[in-house]
Amino acid sequence: MPELPEVEQVRISLLPHIVGKTIEKVRVDLPKMILHPEPEIFARQLQGARFTGVQRRGKYLRLDLEKGCWILIHLRMTGALLALPKTAPEPPFTRMAFFLSGEENLYFTDIRTFGVAALVGEDSWRDKGYEGLGPEPLDPGLTPGYLREKARGKTAVVKAFILDQTILAGLGNIYADEALFAAGIRPTRRVNRMTRKDWEALTLAIRDVIRQGLEHHGTTFRNYQDADGNMGDNSLYLQVYHRKGRPCKRCGALLKQIKVAGRGSVYCPHCQK
């Protein structure tokens, strides 16, 4: 699933393609992708709307429209937004198409069809997941004290804790594994066993791995690409994620993989205590 760095790269790459363009028509090929309103209403209300900006919060994209509403999009596991010339063939796995003024169209592609979109602002409907997001890794509000306070009275394992989007927005499996390695903390450590120094190290590590992901335009293994079809190269810099059974780059011990909160989690048994 695209995480904060990947979705931010999509946001940046989308801007020059859609801002100032008018939606002439919307075609919805997979109605289940539209959370709100009904797909026919979604398409009808967007006709004639003009894009004014693209924002991101956590793993969500927000495509702002001049009439004060916006299209909220979550790419989920394999979703992508691709801007292509009108003369080019539609990309494979297109589930939704935005036919725009100018020389390009915008396509929402999705191999596994878990991605979703909604029109927000026409009525009182709100997406609870979006509204309930916690601070992001680079927000000033993310401090060791904030995490320690959120963990008070809990016994969850630390990986599940930092994957909770109401506590920390934008972090997923890749960057959680990387941050825990950088902080020297096993993903199975209980949050009630974390010290003040642990929280300090983890907060710093979370910021560092997110900055690295942003610098390298996200992590691509299979499906992730930005609006121009470009892939990120952050996979070249990962320390543990997707490296099960390979030597730790720091100490040489073989990396192990376990299940934590239903996710495959790779860690170093020597470097992470």
Secondary structure, DSSP 8 states (H G I E B T S, - for coil): ---HHHHHHHHHHHHHHHTT-BEEEEEES-GGGEEES-HHHHHHHHTT-BEEEEEEETTEEEEEETTS-EEEEE-TTTEEEEEEETTS---TTEEEEEEESSSEEEEEEESS---EEEEESSSS---HHHHT----TTSTT--HHHHHHHHTT---BHHHHHH-TTTSSS--HHHHHHHHHHHT--TT-BGGG--HHHHHHHHHHHHHHHHHHHHTT-B-SSS---TTS---BGGGG-SSTT-TTSB-TTT--B-EEEEETTEEEEE-TTT--
